[in-house]
Amino acid sequence: MRRKSVAVAVIAAAVMSCSKPDPAKFDVVKIADRGFITNAPIYIADEEGYFADERIRLEYSEPPRASGQIIPLLERGDIDVLAPTLSAAFFAAVLKGAKSKIVADRGHVSPTGCDYLGIMVRRGLLNGVPPTAKDLRGKRFSLGGASSTAYVATKYLNSLGLSTADIDMVRLGETVEPQALRAGSIDGLHVAEPFLTQLQAEGNELIGPARRYVPGMQFAVVIYGPTLTVRNRELGQRFMKAYLRGVQTFRKGLTPRNVDIIARRSHLPAESLRKICLPAVNPDGALDYPSMLDFQKWLVANGNLDRVLGAEAGTDMTFARNAAKELGIPPTQR
């Protein structure tokens, strides 16, 4: 009887080992990553084994900070997946024939709920009094010139009858900005989590919440390079299935497991992470086309893009639609 039990256990172990994917046969997908909170669905999908289920191993690398330097890496195949915010560099590349495509939502501005990003001013500048055009004219703000950060600032300033031409724009790195705000070297900035909650706790004021001035705005996306959009679409499809599974788990909120994964991957203390607002991500990866079109129009008006390409230009939603259908995720209602 004991021999029979041992034999059954050995067979069961053999069956289990055969059912697991062989890591040696995994496809490697190279992804550019800087530890942003908006990459949480990717981190979760990686650690929960969703990519392994699709026989994919992620290889992370830190990309250049300038978006104009990243797109060529994507086009050459040095990286396969990019997880950026929207910028002029991507649409300019599309205009020149780039084969890289935006394939899914990674973060958009929910018109309800908490504030993930917006325009903030330093403590003591306004002392809680709603600003006027006079209060902000000539003040120094840290903003990216041709990016979604300046776009949000423009929408807010327009509400006061101002434009970015009426302020002193400088561009600092996101890790330097908090120190500059505390020192008074800048008067304001575009801020996103986790810095938004940290700076608010220090008495700095969020005067332009994005949900009020750019509701629905598409600010973060997943971009595939031609290695996935052209040469190996089947691999791109498997990546998307794992990614959307990660989105589903991410949307459960700050569960103990999600906190553990995001904290380790973003190098943010768990106690700080529990206090922040998480970005909104559509379960089916759907994009907000109207805001993407308006962003292009703004780029053209400011001389950062030669012409408007169209709301769906540079996108390929086939991957997300197919993955959502396979996973039984209903389309996002607009």
TASUL-V260566 format. One record per helix or strand. SS is the DSSP state (H for helix, E for strand). FROM is the first residue (numbers start at 1). LEN is the number of residues. Records with the same first field share a line. If there is no record, write none. Layout:
SS = FROM-LEN  FROM-LEN
//
This chain:
H = 2-18  23-3  37-11  50-4  67-10  88-8  133-4  148-11  164-3  174-10  195-7  210-4  226-6  233-18  256-11  270-4  289-13  318-10
E = 27-6  56-6  81-2  85-1  87-1  101-8  117-5  140-3  147-1  168-3  188-5  205-5  218-7  280-1  315-1
//
